[in-house]
Amino acid sequence: MMERTIDRDVPVEEHPYYKDYLSAFNHDLDLMLPKGWEKCLFSWDLLVRLIVGSFMEDIGYILEFDWAWAFNPQGKPRVHLILQIKGEQAPDPKPLDEYSFVQALEQIKVFSEEQIFRYEMAAEDDEDSEYEEKKAKRLRRFELEVKLVMANAKVFKSI
């Protein structure tokens, strides 16, 4: 059994679960930001990594072009990260850039806690393989979605 501990006084980016997993979710997209986010001390990039790396079964995401960019494709593809919550009482899917600053910070809290919980639970389980398989699957899905967005961006730039 692996010994894992989380020091909650250390920045998220310095934790092993970030370095070993979330840091792999790289992209070259221009993700749309919520208003006021540029003044925030927290990282938009961190929130994106927490969401796309999440194991929560009832929360998903999609990457969608900003159509204003698609009709005038300059620079990196501008993309909305749309959060999808599943269930009977679930709200309609909503792009993160439409979240209020407070809602975005709440999402960081929820997804950070989930990642810490998963990391600590994997440490208690002698069989880490299921956790490692889920990590690999989430990373592959994200990489494929980014490739799809980039391929579509190429098409829009060629038109």
C-alpha positions as CSV (number, residue, x, y, z in Angstrom):
1,M,0.0,0.0,0.0
2,M,1.3,3.4,-1.0
3,E,1.6,6.1,1.7
4,R,0.0,9.3,0.5
5,T,-0.7,12.4,2.5
6,I,-2.0,15.8,1.4
7,D,-0.7,18.9,3.0
8,R,-3.6,21.3,2.6
9,D,-1.4,24.3,3.3
10,V,0.7,23.7,0.1
11,P,-0.5,25.2,-3.3
12,V,-2.4,22.6,-5.4
13,E,0.3,22.7,-8.1
14,E,2.9,21.4,-5.7
15,H,0.9,18.3,-4.6
16,P,1.8,14.9,-6.1
17,Y,-1.7,14.3,-7.4
18,Y,-1.3,17.5,-9.5
19,K,2.2,16.7,-10.6
20,D,1.5,13.0,-11.3
21,Y,-1.9,13.6,-13.0
22,L,-3.4,17.0,-13.6
23,S,-0.2,18.5,-15.0
24,A,-0.6,16.1,-18.0
25,F,-3.8,17.9,-19.2
26,N,-2.1,20.3,-21.6
27,H,-3.7,22.1,-24.5
28,D,-3.1,25.0,-26.9
29,L,-6.6,26.4,-26.7
30,D,-7.7,29.9,-25.8
31,L,-10.4,29.0,-23.3
32,M,-13.0,31.7,-22.6
33,L,-12.8,33.2,-19.1
34,P,-15.5,34.3,-16.8
35,K,-15.7,38.1,-16.3
36,G,-13.4,39.2,-13.5
37,W,-11.3,36.0,-13.6
38,E,-8.2,37.9,-14.8
39,K,-8.1,39.7,-11.4
40,C,-8.3,36.4,-9.5
41,L,-5.5,35.0,-7.5
42,F,-6.5,31.4,-8.5
43,S,-5.6,29.8,-11.8
44,W,-8.1,29.4,-14.6
45,D,-5.8,26.7,-15.9
46,L,-6.1,24.8,-12.6
47,L,-9.9,24.9,-12.7
48,V,-9.8,23.5,-16.3
49,R,-7.4,20.7,-15.2
50,L,-9.6,19.8,-12.2
51,I,-12.7,19.6,-14.3
52,V,-11.3,17.6,-17.2
53,G,-9.4,15.3,-14.9
54,S,-12.4,14.7,-12.6
55,F,-13.6,11.2,-11.9
56,M,-17.1,12.4,-10.9
57,E,-19.7,10.2,-12.7
58,D,-22.4,12.9,-12.6
59,I,-20.4,15.7,-14.1
60,G,-19.0,15.9,-17.6
61,Y,-17.7,18.5,-20.0
62,I,-17.5,19.3,-23.7
63,L,-15.2,21.7,-25.6
64,E,-17.1,23.9,-28.0
65,F,-15.9,26.5,-30.4
66,D,-16.7,30.2,-29.8
67,W,-18.6,30.8,-33.0
68,A,-17.3,34.4,-33.2
69,W,-13.8,32.9,-33.5
70,A,-15.0,30.3,-36.0
71,F,-16.2,33.0,-38.4
72,N,-13.0,35.0,-38.1
73,P,-10.3,32.5,-37.1
74,Q,-7.3,34.4,-35.9
75,G,-4.7,33.1,-33.4
76,K,-5.4,30.1,-31.2
77,P,-8.9,28.5,-31.3
78,R,-11.3,30.2,-28.8
79,V,-13.2,27.5,-27.0
80,H,-15.9,27.3,-24.4
81,L,-15.5,24.6,-21.7
82,I,-19.1,23.6,-21.0
83,L,-19.9,21.9,-17.7
84,Q,-22.6,19.2,-17.9
85,I,-24.2,18.0,-14.7
86,K,-26.3,14.8,-15.1
87,G,-29.5,13.9,-13.3
88,E,-33.2,14.7,-13.1
89,Q,-32.8,18.0,-11.3
90,A,-29.6,19.0,-13.2
91,P,-29.4,22.5,-14.7
92,D,-28.8,22.9,-18.5
93,P,-25.2,22.7,-19.6
94,K,-23.4,26.0,-19.1
95,P,-20.1,27.3,-20.4
96,L,-17.7,28.1,-17.6
97,D,-17.2,31.6,-18.9
98,E,-20.8,32.3,-18.0
99,Y,-20.3,31.4,-14.4
100,S,-19.9,34.2,-11.9
101,F,-16.6,34.7,-10.2
102,V,-18.0,33.1,-7.0
103,Q,-19.5,30.1,-8.9
104,A,-16.1,29.5,-10.6
105,L,-14.3,29.6,-7.2
106,E,-16.9,27.1,-5.8
107,Q,-16.1,24.8,-8.7
108,I,-12.4,24.9,-7.8
109,K,-13.3,24.0,-4.2
110,V,-15.5,21.1,-5.3
111,F,-13.1,19.6,-7.9
112,S,-10.1,20.1,-5.7
113,E,-11.7,18.2,-2.8
114,E,-12.7,15.5,-5.3
115,Q,-9.2,15.1,-6.6
116,I,-7.7,15.0,-3.1
117,F,-10.3,12.4,-2.0
118,R,-9.6,10.2,-5.0
119,Y,-5.9,10.4,-4.4
120,E,-6.2,9.6,-0.7
121,M,-8.6,6.7,-1.4
122,A,-6.2,5.2,-4.0
123,A,-3.5,5.2,-1.3
124,E,-5.7,3.2,1.0
125,D,-6.5,0.6,-1.6
126,D,-3.9,-2.0,-2.3
127,E,-5.0,-2.2,-5.9
128,D,-4.0,1.1,-7.4
129,S,-4.6,-0.2,-11.0
130,E,-8.2,0.9,-11.2
131,Y,-7.3,4.4,-10.2
132,E,-4.4,4.4,-12.7
133,E,-6.7,3.1,-15.5
134,K,-9.2,5.9,-14.8
135,K,-6.5,8.5,-14.9
136,A,-5.2,7.2,-18.3
137,K,-8.8,7.0,-19.7
138,R,-9.6,10.6,-18.7
139,L,-6.3,11.9,-20.1
140,R,-6.9,10.0,-23.5
141,R,-10.4,11.5,-23.7
142,F,-9.1,15.0,-23.2
143,E,-6.3,14.6,-25.7
144,L,-8.7,13.3,-28.3
145,E,-11.1,16.2,-27.7
146,V,-8.3,18.8,-28.0
147,K,-7.1,17.1,-31.3
148,L,-10.7,17.2,-32.6
149,V,-11.0,21.0,-31.7
150,M,-7.6,21.6,-33.4
151,A,-8.6,19.7,-36.5
152,N,-11.8,21.6,-36.7
153,A,-9.9,24.9,-36.2
154,K,-7.7,24.0,-39.2
155,V,-10.8,23.6,-41.3
156,F,-12.2,27.0,-40.2
157,K,-8.8,28.7,-40.9
158,S,-8.7,27.1,-44.4
159,I,-12.1,28.4,-45.4
